[in-house]
Amino acid sequence: MAMNIEEIERLIKEGLPDAEIKIEDLRGDGDHYAAHVSSSIFKGLSRVKQHQLVYASLKGRMGTELHALALHTSIPEIN
């Protein structure tokens, strides 16, 4: 069973409350997404640790309900 964009966003927001999230359905099939997640929580963390936090927020759905997620993480710019 595929996940929709709203469910992915909700789960990431639960795990990373200050996150700004942009998700794109890459194939229109509900199984292949690209996500850009920006959060101040990522400050000082390696890219691997940032990605681990996002995957942890998906609560085990990666690889089951969510087949593929191309992930880009960043720290918000302060003006």
C-alpha positions in Angstrom: 0.0 0.0 0.0 1.4 3.3 -1.1 1.7 6.4 1.1 0.4 9.8 0.1 2.3 13.1 0.4 0.2 14.4 3.3 0.9 11.3 5.4 4.7 11.6 4.7 4.6 15.3 5.7 2.6 14.5 8.8 5.0 11.9 10.0 8.1 14.0 9.4 6.5 17.0 11.2 5.8 14.8 14.2 9.4 13.8 14.4 10.8 17.2 13.4 8.3 19.9 14.4 10.1 22.9 13.0 10.7 21.2 9.6 9.9 22.9 6.3 9.0 20.1 3.9 8.6 19.9 0.2 7.7 16.5 -1.3 7.3 15.6 -5.0 5.8 12.4 -6.4 8.5 11.5 -8.9 6.5 9.0 -11.0 2.9 9.7 -10.1 2.6 6.2 -8.6 2.6 7.0 -4.9 5.7 4.9 -4.4 8.6 7.1 -5.5 9.1 10.5 -3.8 11.7 13.2 -3.5 11.7 15.2 -0.3 13.5 18.4 0.8 13.5 18.7 4.6 14.9 21.8 6.3 15.2 21.9 10.1 17.2 23.7 12.7 17.5 20.4 14.5 20.0 19.4 11.8 22.5 22.0 12.9 25.9 20.4 13.8 24.8 17.0 12.5 26.3 15.1 9.7 24.3 14.6 6.5 24.0 10.9 7.4 22.6 11.7 10.9 20.1 14.2 9.4 18.8 11.6 7.0 18.6 9.1 9.9 16.4 11.5 11.8 14.0 11.9 8.8 13.9 8.1 8.3 13.2 7.6 12.0 10.3 10.0 11.8 8.7 7.7 9.2 8.4 5.0 11.9 9.4 1.9 9.9 7.4 2.7 6.8 10.5 3.2 4.6 10.9 0.1 2.5 7.3 -1.1 3.2 4.5 1.4 2.6 7.0 3.9 1.3 9.1 2.3 -1.5 11.6 5.1 -2.4 12.4 8.5 -1.0 15.2 10.6 -2.5 16.1 12.8 0.4 17.8 16.2 0.6 18.2 17.9 4.0 19.4 21.4 5.0 19.5 23.9 7.8 17.3 27.0 7.4 19.2 30.1 6.5 19.0 32.9 9.1 18.5 36.4 7.6 
